[in-house]
Amino acid sequence: MKRKTIILFIALIFLCSNFSIELHAKKKSVIALVGGTLIDGTGSSPIEDITILIEDDKIKVIGPKNEVNIPEEAKKIYVSGKWVLPGFIDLHIHLTYPTSTEMYYDDSGSLQTIRALHVMNKYLPTGVTSVRDVSSDLEAMKALKRAETLGLTNTIRLFSVGEGIVSTGGHGEMLSATQAADGPDEWRKAVRKMKKAGFGYIKILPPYTVEEVIAAVDEAKTQGMLIMSHCGSDLDFETPYMSRRAVENGVQCIEHMNKIEDEVLEMMAEKGVHLVPTVGIIKHIRKLYGNRELPERMVPLETYEGSFKKAKSLGIVMGIGTDFVGPMTKMYPKPYFMEMKYFVELGMSPMETIVCATKNGGIILGKEDQLGTIEPGKLADIQVIRGNPLESFDVLASPEIVIIGGKIHHFPENQPRKNR
């Protein structure tokens, strides 16, 4: 009996010891950003001399520097004279696409995974903290999402549709980033396949029947997924009525706006459908043509820009997306900041454009309660930059500090040489 008592006593000590160690291991991490000028992403005016208290992965307190009580254990980062913004969100990217025609012949899922991670890592030191991949290799996306969950990656956040859904012979059907489906039952099954694979988003591509759209939208909503539609690009056949079909039947976001009618934009505004216009890729492709005549399928740039201005006037929630593929992928991360500048050129104010890159990104992702703005309770995805972005976007893309979910990334190479 005594022996059993002693064994139980030792076991109890061991368990208590482990419990103590566990409690110590779970001690909260606290970071204080002290003294910066805050642009919180909501569209509100900048606030000077602010302190942001971060506890673990979330923003705990925001307030004037002399009013926030900073715990003794907090890691203090003094950012006086600098600007603090939310992390930016790229809503339209294809991370796994080959960067050359030759690569199509010897590509693999493993290589696509590494290629995707490479682009994500290129974004990390620029202040872009999340991307939404809108169709890529399925196994690569599954691997990256699983690695993120397991803490095996140290990079930006990834949101993915997995494979896009398209009818046989439709847009992008030849790519490994899509799955072909025909008829409402197959479209419904394709949505379920992406849910089973662990994704929270669905992308459909034209052409599609009314019945196929209805099935995909209904199944996506049943599964708690957000659904978007490719609207039309320079590679497409005549599909202006496809965007109408998508909006009429419940998609939540339209990607591109190559041949989008004013009436469809008005319907989007009425229904609260979002838009990721991808202006930069359209402008870039036209630059490549130079003085040559554009193919008939490509709308004039003025038409595209007119649709953008119409969408803005209607109050449609717009986000920043890039869509640079093929050899143009090598231009990343530059296309994101090109897109922001194009928004300003087309009539957005700098502050409105920053809202598109931050708050609107969170809304379009369906994560507005977690991402997109610097507010108490939100995930701590933050960048610290040297200059005032409301005066020039040239100060963007080179933050000194990027924080993702409370994890600090310092980039001394982005600091002025005299401060090194």
SETIBA-543936 format. One record per residue (C-alpha): residue in three letters; x, y, z. Coordinates in steps of 0.02 Angstrom, whole numbers, padded with zeros to 5 digits. Layout:
! residues N
{res = ALA; u = X; v = Y; w = Z}
...
//
This chain:
! residues 420
{res = MET; u = 00000; v = 00000; w = 00000}
{res = LYS; u = 00141; v = 00117; w = 00046}
{res = ARG; u = 00227; v = 00082; w = -00118}
{res = LYS; u = 00070; v = 00127; w = -00216}
{res = THR; u = 00051; v = 00287; w = -00115}
{res = ILE; u = 00231; v = 00336; w = -00151}
{res = ILE; u = 00210; v = 00300; w = -00337}
{res = LEU; u = 00050; v = 00403; w = -00343}
{res = PHE; u = 00137; v = 00543; w = -00249}
{res = ILE; u = 00283; v = 00545; w = -00371}
{res = ALA; u = 00163; v = 00541; w = -00519}
{res = LEU; u = 00068; v = 00688; w = -00447}
{res = ILE; u = 00229; v = 00788; w = -00426}
{res = PHE; u = 00277; v = 00746; w = -00605}
{res = LEU; u = 00108; v = 00802; w = -00672}
{res = CYS; u = 00113; v = 00963; w = -00572}
{res = SER; u = 00289; v = 00996; w = -00634}
{res = ASN; u = 00234; v = 00970; w = -00815}
{res = PHE; u = 00082; v = 01081; w = -00786}
{res = SER; u = 00195; v = 01218; w = -00718}
{res = ILE; u = 00312; v = 01202; w = -00867}
{res = GLU; u = 00162; v = 01209; w = -00985}
{res = LEU; u = 00095; v = 01365; w = -00900}
{res = HIS; u = 00266; v = 01446; w = -00915}
{res = ALA; u = 00276; v = 01396; w = -01099}
{res = LYS; u = 00107; v = 01477; w = -01132}
{res = LYS; u = 00157; v = 01644; w = -01057}
{res = LYS; u = 00087; v = 01780; w = -01166}
{res = SER; u = 00197; v = 01873; w = -01289}
{res = VAL; u = 00175; v = 02062; w = -01280}
{res = ILE; u = 00239; v = 02188; w = -01407}
{res = ALA; u = 00221; v = 02378; w = -01398}
{res = LEU; u = 00242; v = 02486; w = -01552}
{res = VAL; u = 00274; v = 02657; w = -01478}
{res = GLY; u = 00258; v = 02830; w = -01553}
{res = GLY; u = 00214; v = 02804; w = -01736}
{res = THR; u = 00083; v = 02886; w = -01847}
{res = LEU; u = -00061; v = 02766; w = -01875}
{res = ILE; u = -00159; v = 02739; w = -02035}
{res = ASP; u = -00278; v = 02606; w = -01974}
{res = GLY; u = -00354; v = 02553; w = -02142}
{res = THR; u = -00531; v = 02611; w = -02103}
{res = GLY; u = -00512; v = 02772; w = -02202}
{res = SER; u = -00498; v = 02879; w = -02044}
{res = SER; u = -00370; v = 03018; w = -02038}
{res = PRO; u = -00194; v = 02973; w = -01976}
{res = ILE; u = -00164; v = 02982; w = -01789}
{res = GLU; u = 00006; v = 03037; w = -01727}
{res = ASP; u = 00107; v = 02977; w = -01577}
{res = ILE; u = 00009; v = 02817; w = -01552}
{res = THR; u = 00050; v = 02659; w = -01456}
{res = ILE; u = -00010; v = 02488; w = -01514}
{res = LEU; u = -00007; v = 02346; w = -01390}
{res = ILE; u = -00001; v = 02171; w = -01465}
{res = GLU; u = -00036; v = 02018; w = -01359}
{res = ASP; u = 00011; v = 01852; w = -01440}
{res = ASP; u = -00060; v = 01862; w = -01618}
{res = LYS; u = -00190; v = 01998; w = -01590}
{res = ILE; u = -00200; v = 02185; w = -01565}
{res = LYS; u = -00247; v = 02219; w = -01384}
{res = VAL; u = -00245; v = 02408; w = -01360}
{res = ILE; u = -00224; v = 02564; w = -01468}
{res = GLY; u = -00208; v = 02736; w = -01393}
{res = PRO; u = -00104; v = 02895; w = -01367}
{res = LYS; u = 00073; v = 02855; w = -01314}
{res = ASN; u = 00056; v = 02940; w = -01145}
{res = GLU; u = -00107; v = 02850; w = -01104}
{res = VAL; u = -00068; v = 02668; w = -01143}
{res = ASN; u = 00000; v = 02567; w = -00998}
{res = ILE; u = 00140; v = 02459; w = -01068}
{res = PRO; u = 00174; v = 02300; w = -00966}
{res = GLU; u = 00351; v = 02278; w = -00902}
{res = GLU; u = 00373; v = 02117; w = -00998}
{res = ALA; u = 00326; v = 02196; w = -01165}
{res = LYS; u = 00452; v = 02205; w = -01306}
{res = LYS; u = 00455; v = 02391; w = -01346}
{res = ILE; u = 00485; v = 02447; w = -01525}
{res = TYR; u = 00502; v = 02635; w = -01544}
{res = VAL; u = 00433; v = 02695; w = -01710}
{res = SER; u = 00426; v = 02884; w = -01686}
{res = GLY; u = 00433; v = 02976; w = -01851}
{res = LYS; u = 00372; v = 02821; w = -01944}
{res = TRP; u = 00204; v = 02767; w = -02014}
{res = VAL; u = 00109; v = 02613; w = -01958}
{res = LEU; u = -00013; v = 02529; w = -02079}
{res = PRO; u = -00107; v = 02364; w = -02091}
{res = GLY; u = -00028; v = 02229; w = -02198}
{res = PHE; u = -00083; v = 02236; w = -02380}
{res = ILE; u = -00185; v = 02097; w = -02464}
{res = ASP; u = -00164; v = 02035; w = -02644}
{res = LEU; u = -00333; v = 01963; w = -02692}
{res = HIS; u = -00290; v = 01892; w = -02864}
{res = ILE; u = -00133; v = 01791; w = -02889}
{res = HIS; u = -00085; v = 01623; w = -02965}
{res = LEU; u = 00063; v = 01566; w = -02862}
{res = THR; u = 00104; v = 01403; w = -02951}
{res = TYR; u = 00093; v = 01455; w = -03134}
{res = PRO; u = 00248; v = 01415; w = -03239}
{res = THR; u = 00357; v = 01564; w = -03281}
{res = SER; u = 00398; v = 01503; w = -03457}
{res = THR; u = 00322; v = 01397; w = -03595}
{res = GLU; u = 00463; v = 01270; w = -03577}
{res = MET; u = 00419; v = 01245; w = -03395}
{res = TYR; u = 00250; v = 01170; w = -03443}
{res = TYR; u = 00341; v = 01016; w = -03510}
{res = ASP; u = 00445; v = 00972; w = -03357}
{res = ASP; u = 00341; v = 01047; w = -03216}
{res = SER; u = 00292; v = 00950; w = -03060}
{res = GLY; u = 00185; v = 00973; w = -02906}
{res = SER; u = 00341; v = 00985; w = -02798}
{res = LEU; u = 00416; v = 01121; w = -02906}
{res = GLN; u = 00251; v = 01215; w = -02908}
{res = THR; u = 00246; v = 01212; w = -02718}
{res = ILE; u = 00421; v = 01283; w = -02707}
{res = ARG; u = 00382; v = 01413; w = -02841}
{res = ALA; u = 00228; v = 01470; w = -02745}
{res = LEU; u = 00325; v = 01484; w = -02582}
{res = HIS; u = 00459; v = 01584; w = -02674}
{res = VAL; u = 00332; v = 01715; w = -02730}
{res = MET; u = 00257; v = 01723; w = -02555}
{res = ASN; u = 00430; v = 01751; w = -02482}
{res = LYS; u = 00461; v = 01890; w = -02606}
{res = TYR; u = 00305; v = 01976; w = -02540}
{res = LEU; u = 00355; v = 01961; w = -02356}
{res = PRO; u = 00477; v = 02109; w = -02350}
{res = THR; u = 00359; v = 02223; w = -02446}
{res = GLY; u = 00213; v = 02240; w = -02324}
{res = VAL; u = 00096; v = 02123; w = -02419}
{res = THR; u = 00046; v = 02001; w = -02282}
{res = SER; u = -00092; v = 01898; w = -02364}
{res = VAL; u = -00132; v = 01831; w = -02537}
{res = ARG; u = -00286; v = 01748; w = -02610}
{res = ASP; u = -00234; v = 01620; w = -02740}
{res = VAL; u = -00374; v = 01608; w = -02868}
{res = SER; u = -00329; v = 01440; w = -02945}
{res = SER; u = -00167; v = 01344; w = -02938}
{res = ASP; u = -00105; v = 01166; w = -02931}
{res = LEU; u = -00214; v = 01075; w = -02804}
{res = GLU; u = -00079; v = 00974; w = -02717}
{res = ALA; u = 00035; v = 01126; w = -02702}
{res = MET; u = -00103; v = 01228; w = -02621}
{res = LYS; u = -00149; v = 01086; w = -02503}
{res = ALA; u = 00033; v = 01065; w = -02452}
{res = LEU; u = 00059; v = 01251; w = -02420}
{res = LYS; u = -00102; v = 01267; w = -02320}
{res = ARG; u = -00059; v = 01113; w = -02216}
{res = ALA; u = 00118; v = 01177; w = -02188}
{res = GLU; u = 00046; v = 01344; w = -02131}
{res = THR; u = -00068; v = 01255; w = -02007}
{res = LEU; u = 00077; v = 01154; w = -01939}
{res = GLY; u = 00188; v = 01307; w = -01922}
{res = LEU; u = 00314; v = 01242; w = -02048}
{res = THR; u = 00318; v = 01402; w = -02152}
{res = ASN; u = 00377; v = 01574; w = -02100}
{res = THR; u = 00295; v = 01683; w = -02229}
{res = ILE; u = 00134; v = 01775; w = -02274}
{res = ARG; u = -00044; v = 01711; w = -02255}
{res = LEU; u = -00118; v = 01607; w = -02395}
{res = PHE; u = -00302; v = 01596; w = -02442}
{res = SER; u = -00343; v = 01484; w = -02590}
{res = VAL; u = -00483; v = 01420; w = -02701}
{res = GLY; u = -00383; v = 01265; w = -02744}
{res = GLU; u = -00434; v = 01226; w = -02922}
{res = GLY; u = -00550; v = 01338; w = -03022}
{res = ILE; u = -00707; v = 01257; w = -03092}
{res = VAL; u = -00736; v = 01268; w = -03280}
{res = SER; u = -00838; v = 01178; w = -03412}
{res = THR; u = -00752; v = 01070; w = -03541}
{res = GLY; u = -00661; v = 01183; w = -03663}
{res = GLY; u = -00686; v = 01336; w = -03553}
{res = HIS; u = -00564; v = 01469; w = -03493}
{res = GLY; u = -00405; v = 01390; w = -03425}
{res = GLU; u = -00467; v = 01211; w = -03439}
{res = MET; u = -00297; v = 01155; w = -03506}
{res = LEU; u = -00210; v = 01209; w = -03345}
{res = SER; u = -00175; v = 01098; w = -03195}
{res = ALA; u = -00253; v = 01239; w = -03093}
{res = THR; u = -00431; v = 01198; w = -03149}
{res = GLN; u = -00552; v = 01053; w = -03147}
{res = ALA; u = -00675; v = 01025; w = -03289}
{res = ALA; u = -00856; v = 00993; w = -03243}
{res = ASP; u = -01013; v = 00985; w = -03350}
{res = GLY; u = -01190; v = 01005; w = -03289}
{res = PRO; u = -01256; v = 01061; w = -03119}
{res = ASP; u = -01223; v = 00896; w = -03031}
{res = GLU; u = -01039; v = 00896; w = -03081}
{res = TRP; u = -01020; v = 01079; w = -03033}
{res = ARG; u = -01097; v = 01043; w = -02863}
{res = LYS; u = -00979; v = 00895; w = -02840}
{res = ALA; u = -00829; v = 01003; w = -02891}
{res = VAL; u = -00873; v = 01127; w = -02752}
{res = ARG; u = -00883; v = 00985; w = -02626}
{res = LYS; u = -00713; v = 00922; w = -02685}
{res = MET; u = -00633; v = 01091; w = -02645}
{res = LYS; u = -00718; v = 01096; w = -02476}
{res = LYS; u = -00655; v = 00921; w = -02437}
{res = ALA; u = -00480; v = 00976; w = -02489}
{res = GLY; u = -00486; v = 01110; w = -02354}
{res = PHE; u = -00520; v = 01270; w = -02450}
{res = GLY; u = -00642; v = 01408; w = -02408}
{res = TYR; u = -00664; v = 01488; w = -02578}
{res = ILE; u = -00732; v = 01438; w = -02749}
{res = LYS; u = -00690; v = 01515; w = -02917}
{res = ILE; u = -00794; v = 01480; w = -03072}
{res = LEU; u = -00738; v = 01521; w = -03249}
{res = PRO; u = -00844; v = 01545; w = -03408}
{res = PRO; u = -00930; v = 01484; w = -03504}
{res = TYR; u = -01061; v = 01412; w = -03388}
{res = THR; u = -01248; v = 01383; w = -03396}
{res = VAL; u = -01372; v = 01464; w = -03278}
{res = GLU; u = -01403; v = 01294; w = -03199}
{res = GLU; u = -01216; v = 01268; w = -03169}
{res = VAL; u = -01197; v = 01437; w = -03085}
{res = ILE; u = -01350; v = 01409; w = -02976}
{res = ALA; u = -01284; v = 01238; w = -02922}
{res = ALA; u = -01109; v = 01305; w = -02883}
{res = VAL; u = -01173; v = 01456; w = -02787}
{res = ASP; u = -01299; v = 01353; w = -02687}
{res = GLU; u = -01170; v = 01221; w = -02643}
{res = ALA; u = -01038; v = 01351; w = -02597}
{res = LYS; u = -01159; v = 01437; w = -02479}
{res = THR; u = -01214; v = 01269; w = -02407}
{res = GLN; u = -01032; v = 01229; w = -02372}
{res = GLY; u = -00997; v = 01401; w = -02297}
{res = MET; u = -00881; v = 01451; w = -02440}
{res = LEU; u = -00865; v = 01616; w = -02534}
{res = ILE; u = -00884; v = 01608; w = -02723}
{res = MET; u = -00810; v = 01720; w = -02858}
{res = SER; u = -00817; v = 01721; w = -03048}
{res = HIS; u = -00691; v = 01762; w = -03182}
{res = CYS; u = -00774; v = 01902; w = -03281}
{res = GLY; u = -00673; v = 01901; w = -03440}
{res = SER; u = -00496; v = 01940; w = -03494}
{res = ASP; u = -00398; v = 01970; w = -03653}
{res = LEU; u = -00384; v = 01783; w = -03680}
{res = ASP; u = -00572; v = 01755; w = -03683}
{res = PHE; u = -00704; v = 01731; w = -03814}
{res = GLU; u = -00855; v = 01847; w = -03812}
{res = THR; u = -00925; v = 01825; w = -03637}
{res = PRO; u = -01002; v = 01990; w = -03578}
{res = TYR; u = -01164; v = 01906; w = -03527}
{res = MET; u = -01070; v = 01782; w = -03418}
{res = SER; u = -01037; v = 01913; w = -03284}
{res = ARG; u = -01223; v = 01958; w = -03288}
{res = ARG; u = -01266; v = 01773; w = -03266}
{res = ALA; u = -01146; v = 01759; w = -03119}
{res = VAL; u = -01207; v = 01915; w = -03030}
{res = GLU; u = -01392; v = 01875; w = -03057}
{res = ASN; u = -01368; v = 01705; w = -02978}
{res = GLY; u = -01273; v = 01749; w = -02821}
{res = VAL; u = -01083; v = 01755; w = -02842}
{res = GLN; u = -01002; v = 01868; w = -02713}
{res = CYS; u = -00855; v = 01938; w = -02811}
{res = ILE; u = -00808; v = 01971; w = -02993}
{res = GLU; u = -00628; v = 01955; w = -03051}
{res = HIS; u = -00573; v = 02073; w = -03193}
{res = MET; u = -00698; v = 02176; w = -03293}
{res = ASN; u = -00642; v = 02162; w = -03473}
{res = LYS; u = -00814; v = 02166; w = -03553}
{res = ILE; u = -00927; v = 02210; w = -03409}
{res = GLU; u = -01084; v = 02308; w = -03447}
{res = ASP; u = -01140; v = 02462; w = -03350}
{res = GLU; u = -01302; v = 02373; w = -03308}
{res = VAL; u = -01204; v = 02231; w = -03229}
{res = LEU; u = -01103; v = 02354; w = -03125}
{res = GLU; u = -01264; v = 02433; w = -03066}
{res = MET; u = -01331; v = 02262; w = -03020}
{res = MET; u = -01169; v = 02225; w = -02924}
{res = ALA; u = -01189; v = 02386; w = -02826}
{res = GLU; u = -01369; v = 02342; w = -02784}
{res = LYS; u = -01328; v = 02164; w = -02731}
{res = GLY; u = -01166; v = 02208; w = -02639}
{res = VAL; u = -01056; v = 02106; w = -02756}
{res = HIS; u = -00870; v = 02147; w = -02741}
{res = LEU; u = -00745; v = 02181; w = -02880}
{res = VAL; u = -00559; v = 02146; w = -02904}
{res = PRO; u = -00524; v = 02242; w = -03066}
{res = THR; u = -00340; v = 02195; w = -03098}
{res = VAL; u = -00305; v = 02356; w = -03195}
{res = GLY; u = -00116; v = 02333; w = -03198}
{res = ILE; u = -00109; v = 02173; w = -03300}
{res = ILE; u = -00227; v = 02248; w = -03429}
{res = LYS; u = -00119; v = 02403; w = -03445}
{res = HIS; u = 00041; v = 02301; w = -03451}
{res = ILE; u = -00021; v = 02187; w = -03591}
{res = ARG; u = -00068; v = 02338; w = -03694}
{res = LYS; u = 00104; v = 02413; w = -03667}
{res = LEU; u = 00179; v = 02254; w = -03738}
{res = TYR; u = 00081; v = 02282; w = -03899}
{res = GLY; u = 00156; v = 02455; w = -03919}
{res = ASN; u = 00091; v = 02536; w = -04078}
{res = ARG; u = 00025; v = 02373; w = -04150}
{res = GLU; u = -00163; v = 02353; w = -04172}
{res = LEU; u = -00246; v = 02260; w = -04031}
{res = PRO; u = -00337; v = 02096; w = -04069}
{res = GLU; u = -00524; v = 02117; w = -04086}
{res = ARG; u = -00559; v = 02023; w = -03924}
{res = MET; u = -00463; v = 02154; w = -03822}
{res = VAL; u = -00565; v = 02305; w = -03770}
{res = PRO; u = -00482; v = 02476; w = -03779}
{res = LEU; u = -00399; v = 02531; w = -03618}
{res = GLU; u = -00518; v = 02679; w = -03609}
{res = THR; u = -00665; v = 02558; w = -03598}
{res = TYR; u = -00584; v = 02463; w = -03455}
{res = GLU; u = -00541; v = 02622; w = -03363}
{res = GLY; u = -00718; v = 02686; w = -03391}
{res = SER; u = -00787; v = 02530; w = -03307}
{res = PHE; u = -00671; v = 02560; w = -03159}
{res = LYS; u = -00733; v = 02738; w = -03138}
{res = LYS; u = -00913; v = 02681; w = -03153}
{res = ALA; u = -00884; v = 02549; w = -03018}
{res = LYS; u = -00806; v = 02680; w = -02904}
{res = SER; u = -00951; v = 02801; w = -02930}
{res = LEU; u = -01073; v = 02663; w = -02884}
{res = GLY; u = -00982; v = 02627; w = -02720}
{res = ILE; u = -00937; v = 02447; w = -02764}
{res = VAL; u = -00812; v = 02376; w = -02640}
{res = MET; u = -00651; v = 02351; w = -02739}
{res = GLY; u = -00490; v = 02264; w = -02688}
{res = ILE; u = -00313; v = 02255; w = -02753}
{res = GLY; u = -00265; v = 02104; w = -02860}
{res = THR; u = -00123; v = 02077; w = -02982}
{res = ASP; u = -00141; v = 01922; w = -03094}
{res = PHE; u = 00033; v = 01932; w = -03172}
{res = VAL; u = 00069; v = 01759; w = -03246}
{res = GLY; u = 00197; v = 01672; w = -03356}
{res = PRO; u = 00360; v = 01768; w = -03379}
{res = MET; u = 00275; v = 01919; w = -03298}
{res = THR; u = 00276; v = 01824; w = -03132}
{res = LYS; u = 00459; v = 01872; w = -03118}
{res = MET; u = 00405; v = 02052; w = -03094}
{res = TYR; u = 00334; v = 02017; w = -02920}
{res = PRO; u = 00316; v = 02106; w = -02799}
{res = LYS; u = 00315; v = 02263; w = -02909}
{res = PRO; u = 00144; v = 02231; w = -02990}
{res = TYR; u = 00052; v = 02255; w = -02825}
{res = PHE; u = 00116; v = 02431; w = -02802}
{res = MET; u = 00089; v = 02469; w = -02986}
{res = GLU; u = -00093; v = 02422; w = -02958}
{res = MET; u = -00108; v = 02540; w = -02811}
{res = LYS; u = -00038; v = 02684; w = -02915}
{res = TYR; u = -00160; v = 02644; w = -03056}
{res = PHE; u = -00305; v = 02657; w = -02934}
{res = VAL; u = -00248; v = 02834; w = -02893}
{res = GLU; u = -00226; v = 02877; w = -03077}
{res = LEU; u = -00406; v = 02823; w = -03107}
{res = GLY; u = -00478; v = 02936; w = -02973}
{res = MET; u = -00455; v = 02852; w = -02805}
{res = SER; u = -00373; v = 02958; w = -02670}
{res = PRO; u = -00217; v = 02883; w = -02588}
{res = MET; u = -00319; v = 02848; w = -02431}
{res = GLU; u = -00459; v = 02765; w = -02529}
{res = THR; u = -00330; v = 02656; w = -02616}
{res = ILE; u = -00251; v = 02605; w = -02451}
{res = VAL; u = -00426; v = 02555; w = -02391}
{res = CYS; u = -00442; v = 02447; w = -02549}
{res = ALA; u = -00276; v = 02364; w = -02506}
{res = THR; u = -00321; v = 02333; w = -02324}
{res = LYS; u = -00500; v = 02346; w = -02258}
{res = ASN; u = -00580; v = 02298; w = -02424}
{res = GLY; u = -00462; v = 02151; w = -02439}
{res = GLY; u = -00523; v = 02086; w = -02272}
{res = ILE; u = -00704; v = 02111; w = -02326}
{res = ILE; u = -00681; v = 02020; w = -02492}
{res = LEU; u = -00593; v = 01877; w = -02402}
{res = GLY; u = -00739; v = 01866; w = -02282}
{res = LYS; u = -00615; v = 01898; w = -02141}
{res = GLU; u = -00661; v = 02077; w = -02097}
{res = ASP; u = -00674; v = 02029; w = -01914}
{res = GLN; u = -00493; v = 01970; w = -01917}
{res = LEU; u = -00394; v = 02058; w = -02054}
{res = GLY; u = -00377; v = 02221; w = -02148}
{res = THR; u = -00375; v = 02355; w = -02013}
{res = ILE; u = -00277; v = 02397; w = -01857}
{res = GLU; u = -00409; v = 02384; w = -01722}
{res = PRO; u = -00419; v = 02297; w = -01553}
{res = GLY; u = -00462; v = 02113; w = -01573}
{res = LYS; u = -00395; v = 02099; w = -01751}
{res = LEU; u = -00246; v = 01992; w = -01800}
{res = ALA; u = -00084; v = 02090; w = -01786}
{res = ASP; u = -00037; v = 02103; w = -01971}
{res = ILE; u = 00057; v = 02268; w = -01974}
{res = GLN; u = 00193; v = 02358; w = -02072}
{res = VAL; u = 00303; v = 02503; w = -02018}
{res = ILE; u = 00365; v = 02619; w = -02156}
{res = ARG; u = 00475; v = 02774; w = -02157}
{res = GLY; u = 00375; v = 02899; w = -02260}
{res = ASN; u = 00199; v = 02965; w = -02279}
{res = PRO; u = 00106; v = 02857; w = -02407}
{res = LEU; u = -00029; v = 02990; w = -02425}
{res = GLU; u = 00101; v = 03101; w = -02507}
{res = SER; u = 00180; v = 02966; w = -02617}
{res = PHE; u = 00163; v = 02779; w = -02638}
{res = ASP; u = 00349; v = 02774; w = -02677}
{res = VAL; u = 00377; v = 02749; w = -02489}
{res = LEU; u = 00285; v = 02583; w = -02497}
{res = ALA; u = 00357; v = 02410; w = -02534}
{res = SER; u = 00506; v = 02432; w = -02416}
{res = PRO; u = 00446; v = 02426; w = -02235}
{res = GLU; u = 00573; v = 02416; w = -02096}
{res = ILE; u = 00462; v = 02301; w = -01995}
{res = VAL; u = 00325; v = 02179; w = -02044}
{res = ILE; u = 00222; v = 02093; w = -01910}
{res = ILE; u = 00113; v = 01945; w = -01956}
{res = GLY; u = 00004; v = 01875; w = -01819}
{res = GLY; u = 00117; v = 01953; w = -01688}
{res = LYS; u = 00276; v = 01880; w = -01764}
{res = ILE; u = 00405; v = 02014; w = -01799}
{res = HIS; u = 00506; v = 02020; w = -01960}
{res = HIS; u = 00644; v = 02152; w = -01967}
{res = PHE; u = 00712; v = 02208; w = -02135}
{res = PRO; u = 00871; v = 02309; w = -02105}
{res = GLU; u = 00902; v = 02311; w = -02293}
{res = ASN; u = 00748; v = 02423; w = -02308}
{res = GLN; u = 00820; v = 02552; w = -02188}
{res = PRO; u = 00915; v = 02706; w = -02249}
{res = ARG; u = 01102; v = 02672; w = -02262}
{res = LYS; u = 01145; v = 02806; w = -02133}
{res = ASN; u = 01041; v = 02714; w = -02001}
{res = ARG; u = 01126; v = 02546; w = -02025}
//
